[in-house]
Amino acid sequence: MLQVVEPRPKRCRNEWPHEHDFALRDLAGQGWSGGMIAVALGRTRNAIIGRAHRLGVELRGVSRAPYNSLPKVPVSIGRPRPMPAAFRPVAPVSVAPEPLLKPLWELEDSDCRYAVNEGGPYLFCGHPRHGNSSYCQAHALITTRPTPKEAA
């Protein structure tokens, strides 16, 4: 058997008694701020501002001026700040020599380990390594960032 359920009437979470509406209008007319009215009525400042907006009541201290009509504040243009090291342009990279395309098992300990292709059998640069790096000089410049001391 089908049971008929009556819909519940919608209730507002925080119902506003008419007395509070009248008090809000009266106190706003006397020049009270939204925060002062909130304390007097036992509500939050945001609730008072929202209710005043819905009722069309002007509150002291709440600006309704559109953004474009606000006065422009002059911006002082001083000396530009230095760009952070992470955003500084990178020094031009020397063109890497043509890779030797060695598979991993043919690489010597002193060969560059920069992978030059993405799929299939991985092939590596194979040129002599630079210092303690795993890469030749050209690929070391591509794969490493300068430390903060070097960037300054």
ZIFEN-V172342 format. One record per residue. N is the residue number from 1. RES is the residue in one small letter. SS is DSSP state (@ for helix, = for strand, . for the rest). PHI is phi in whole degrees, 0 to 359 (none if undefined). OMEGA is omega in whole degrees, -180 to 180 (* if undefined). Layout:
n->N res->RES ss->SS phi->PHI omega->OMEGA
n->N res->RES ss->SS phi->PHI omega->OMEGA
This chain:
n->1 res->m ss->. phi->none omega->-178
n->2 res->l ss->. phi->277 omega->-179
n->3 res->q ss->. phi->260 omega->180
n->4 res->v ss->. phi->269 omega->-179
n->5 res->v ss->. phi->250 omega->178
n->6 res->e ss->. phi->283 omega->177
n->7 res->p ss->. phi->292 omega->179
n->8 res->r ss->. phi->282 omega->176
n->9 res->p ss->. phi->292 omega->179
n->10 res->k ss->. phi->289 omega->177
n->11 res->r ss->. phi->238 omega->174
n->12 res->c ss->. phi->278 omega->-179
n->13 res->r ss->. phi->301 omega->-178
n->14 res->n ss->. phi->241 omega->-179
n->15 res->e ss->. phi->290 omega->180
n->16 res->w ss->. phi->260 omega->175
n->17 res->p ss->. phi->292 omega->-180
n->18 res->h ss->@ phi->301 omega->180
n->19 res->e ss->@ phi->298 omega->179
n->20 res->h ss->@ phi->291 omega->176
n->21 res->d ss->@ phi->298 omega->179
n->22 res->f ss->@ phi->296 omega->180
n->23 res->a ss->@ phi->296 omega->179
n->24 res->l ss->@ phi->298 omega->179
n->25 res->r ss->@ phi->298 omega->-177
n->26 res->d ss->@ phi->294 omega->-177
n->27 res->l ss->@ phi->291 omega->177
n->28 res->a ss->@ phi->294 omega->177
n->29 res->g ss->@ phi->294 omega->178
n->30 res->q ss->. phi->278 omega->177
n->31 res->g ss->. phi->95 omega->179
n->32 res->w ss->. phi->290 omega->177
n->33 res->s ss->= phi->277 omega->179
n->34 res->g ss->@ phi->299 omega->179
n->35 res->g ss->@ phi->293 omega->179
n->36 res->m ss->@ phi->293 omega->178
n->37 res->i ss->@ phi->294 omega->180
n->38 res->a ss->@ phi->299 omega->179
n->39 res->v ss->@ phi->295 omega->-178
n->40 res->a ss->@ phi->294 omega->-177
n->41 res->l ss->@ phi->264 omega->178
n->42 res->g ss->. phi->73 omega->180
n->43 res->r ss->. phi->232 omega->178
n->44 res->t ss->. phi->274 omega->178
n->45 res->r ss->@ phi->299 omega->180
n->46 res->n ss->@ phi->296 omega->177
n->47 res->a ss->@ phi->295 omega->179
n->48 res->i ss->@ phi->294 omega->-179
n->49 res->i ss->@ phi->297 omega->179
n->50 res->g ss->@ phi->296 omega->-179
n->51 res->r ss->@ phi->293 omega->179
n->52 res->a ss->@ phi->296 omega->178
n->53 res->h ss->@ phi->296 omega->180
n->54 res->r ss->@ phi->294 omega->179
n->55 res->l ss->@ phi->273 omega->-179
n->56 res->g ss->. phi->78 omega->-178
n->57 res->v ss->. phi->262 omega->177
n->58 res->e ss->. phi->277 omega->176
n->59 res->l ss->. phi->254 omega->176
n->60 res->r ss->= phi->288 omega->176
n->61 res->g ss->. phi->88 omega->177
n->62 res->v ss->. phi->253 omega->-177
n->63 res->s ss->. phi->275 omega->177
n->64 res->r ss->. phi->244 omega->-179
n->65 res->a ss->. phi->291 omega->177
n->66 res->p ss->. phi->295 omega->-174
n->67 res->y ss->@ phi->302 omega->-176
n->68 res->n ss->@ phi->291 omega->-178
n->69 res->s ss->@ phi->271 omega->179
n->70 res->l ss->. phi->289 omega->-179
n->71 res->p ss->. phi->295 omega->180
n->72 res->k ss->. phi->279 omega->178
n->73 res->v ss->. phi->264 omega->-180
n->74 res->p ss->. phi->295 omega->180
n->75 res->v ss->. phi->261 omega->179
n->76 res->s ss->. phi->278 omega->180
n->77 res->i ss->. phi->256 omega->-179
n->78 res->g ss->. phi->256 omega->178
n->79 res->r ss->. phi->292 omega->-179
n->80 res->p ss->. phi->295 omega->178
n->81 res->r ss->. phi->284 omega->178
n->82 res->p ss->. phi->293 omega->-180
n->83 res->m ss->. phi->289 omega->177
n->84 res->p ss->. phi->301 omega->-176
n->85 res->a ss->@ phi->301 omega->-178
n->86 res->a ss->@ phi->294 omega->-177
n->87 res->f ss->@ phi->254 omega->179
n->88 res->r ss->. phi->291 omega->178
n->89 res->p ss->. phi->297 omega->-179
n->90 res->v ss->. phi->281 omega->177
n->91 res->a ss->. phi->300 omega->-179
n->92 res->p ss->. phi->303 omega->-177
n->93 res->v ss->. phi->271 omega->177
n->94 res->s ss->. phi->292 omega->-178
n->95 res->v ss->. phi->291 omega->-179
n->96 res->a ss->. phi->290 omega->177
n->97 res->p ss->. phi->294 omega->180
n->98 res->e ss->. phi->302 omega->-177
n->99 res->p ss->. phi->295 omega->-179
n->100 res->l ss->. phi->276 omega->178
n->101 res->l ss->. phi->55 omega->179
n->102 res->k ss->= phi->264 omega->171
n->103 res->p ss->= phi->287 omega->-174
n->104 res->l ss->@ phi->303 omega->-175
n->105 res->w ss->@ phi->288 omega->178
n->106 res->e ss->@ phi->263 omega->-177
n->107 res->l ss->. phi->287 omega->173
n->108 res->e ss->. phi->273 omega->178
n->109 res->d ss->. phi->297 omega->-175
n->110 res->s ss->. phi->264 omega->-178
n->111 res->d ss->= phi->266 omega->179
n->112 res->c ss->. phi->293 omega->-177
n->113 res->r ss->. phi->258 omega->179
n->114 res->y ss->. phi->285 omega->-180
n->115 res->a ss->= phi->285 omega->-175
n->116 res->v ss->. phi->253 omega->175
n->117 res->n ss->. phi->227 omega->-174
n->118 res->e ss->. phi->262 omega->-175
n->119 res->g ss->. phi->244 omega->177
n->120 res->g ss->. phi->69 omega->178
n->121 res->p ss->. phi->290 omega->-178
n->122 res->y ss->. phi->289 omega->178
n->123 res->l ss->= phi->241 omega->-173
n->124 res->f ss->= phi->238 omega->-176
n->125 res->c ss->. phi->303 omega->175
n->126 res->g ss->. phi->87 omega->177
n->127 res->h ss->. phi->286 omega->-179
n->128 res->p ss->= phi->299 omega->-180
n->129 res->r ss->. phi->291 omega->-180
n->130 res->h ss->. phi->254 omega->177
n->131 res->g ss->. phi->59 omega->-180
n->132 res->n ss->. phi->271 omega->-178
n->133 res->s ss->. phi->285 omega->174
n->134 res->s ss->. phi->274 omega->-173
n->135 res->y ss->. phi->237 omega->172
n->136 res->c ss->. phi->289 omega->-175
n->137 res->q ss->@ phi->300 omega->-178
n->138 res->a ss->@ phi->295 omega->-179
n->139 res->h ss->@ phi->284 omega->175
n->140 res->a ss->@ phi->295 omega->178
n->141 res->l ss->@ phi->293 omega->-179
n->142 res->i ss->@ phi->287 omega->-169
n->143 res->t ss->@ phi->266 omega->-178
n->144 res->t ss->. phi->242 omega->175
n->145 res->r ss->. phi->259 omega->176
n->146 res->p ss->. phi->292 omega->177
n->147 res->t ss->. phi->289 omega->180
n->148 res->p ss->@ phi->304 omega->180
n->149 res->k ss->@ phi->293 omega->-180
n->150 res->e ss->@ phi->289 omega->-176
n->151 res->a ss->@ phi->287 omega->-176
n->152 res->a ss->. phi->285 omega->*
